[in-house]
Amino acid sequence: MSNLPSTEFTATVHCAPPVLTVRLTGDLDYDTSDELLDAVTTQLTHDLALRDVHLDFGELTAIDSSGLSALLMIHRRTSTTGATLHLDCRPGFLDRMLHITNVLDHLTTPAANPPTQHSHPDGDYTEIGVP
C-alpha cells in the first residue's frame, strides 16, 4: 500500500452567503477543470449575494494549463458579479505556476464594486457606473 496522496479530483462546495468555499482535492487538469468551473459558476448564478469566493488548494496534488485556464475563468466570473476571489492554502507548485505565468496578482486583485444606477439630479436620465 502506498502513502502517496490520491489524485482523484473532488471539489467540495460549502456556501454560506456571502462566502463560497470550494475545497479542491487531487489533480486540477484537462479532465477535471470543467467540474470546478461549473461548481463555482452554478453557485455564483444561484446566489447573487456572494461576495467572497475561496478556493482551498490544501489538498491539490497537481495543476496543468487547463486548470490555470479554469482559475482565470473563475476570476472573470467573480469579478463580473463583484465577488473577490481568494486562493487559499496554495501548494508550492501552484505558486510557482502563478508566478511564472504572472497571474497571481491578477487572480487575487479585489473585485471592483458591481455597477450601480444613479439618478441624475434633474431626473432626466440614469447613469450606470461605480459610485
N, C-alpha and C positions, 0 to 999 in steps of 0.2 A: 504494500500500500504506500502511495506517495504522499508526501506532505506538501506538495505543490498546490497553490490555490486553484480553485475551479475557474475555468474560463467561460463557463456558461453565463450568458448575459441575462440580467434581470434589471428592471427599472421599477423600484418600489416607490409609489406615489403617496404622499401624505399632504392633503390640502386642508389648511386651517386658515381661511382668509383673514388677513391679507397676504398670508405666506403660503407658498407652494414649495415643498421639498421633494426632490427626486433623488433617491439613493441608488447609485449605479454599482453593479457587481459584474465582474467578468470583462470580456473584450467588447469595446465600442468600435465597431468596424463596419465594413460594407454590408454585412448580413444583419446587423443589429441597429444601425444608426437611425433607420426609419422608425423603429419601435420607440426610441427615445423622443424623436421629433414629434411623433403622433401623440405620445403621452402628454408632453408639455403643451402642444397646440390644443389638444382637447380640453385641458384644464383652463387655459387662457381664454378659449372660446366660450366655455360654460360659466366662468366666474370672472366677470369684469372687474371685481373688487381686488383682484390680486395685484400687489404692489412689489413683492419680492419673490423671486424665483431662485431657490437654492438648489444647485446640483452638487450632490455629495459624492466625490470621487474616491472616498476612502478605501473602497474595495475594487476599484478599477484595476484590471490586470494588463490592459493594452489599449491603444487607440491608433487608428490609421487615418488617412486623409478623409475618408468618408465620415468618420467620427468628428473630425475637426469641422467639416462642412456642416454637419448637424448642429454643432455648437454655434457656428456663425448664423445659421438659420434661426436657431432659438433666440439668439441675441436680437436679430431683426424683428422677430415676433414680440419679444418682451418690450423692446423699445417702442414698437407701434402702439402697444397698449399702455405705455407709461410705467411699466414694471422694470425693476432693476434686477439684472442677472448677477448671481453670486456663484463663484466656482470654489466650493469648499473642499478641504482635505485633499488637495491636489498632490498626487504622487510625483516624484522627481521626473519621470519620463514624460508626464503631461506638461509640467512646467517647461521642460526643455523644448518640447514641440511648440508650445505657445510663444516662447521667446524666439526660437529660430524662425518661426513664421511671422513674428512681430504682431501678434494679435491679442496678447494678454491685456494690454491697456484698453484696446478696443472692446473686448468682451466684458471687461469689468468696469467700464465707464458708467456712472449712474445714469439712469434714463432721464430724459428731459420730461417736463410735465406734459401730459397729453393736451392737445389743442382744446381750447375752450372758446365759447362765444361770448362776446362783449357787445353790449348795446352802445351805439354811438349816442353822444349827448343830445343830438337833435332828433333822435329816434328814426332817422331816415334809412339806416342800414345796420347790418350786423357785421362786425369784424371777426374773423377767425384767426386765432393765434394763441400764443403763450402769454399769460398775464405778466 
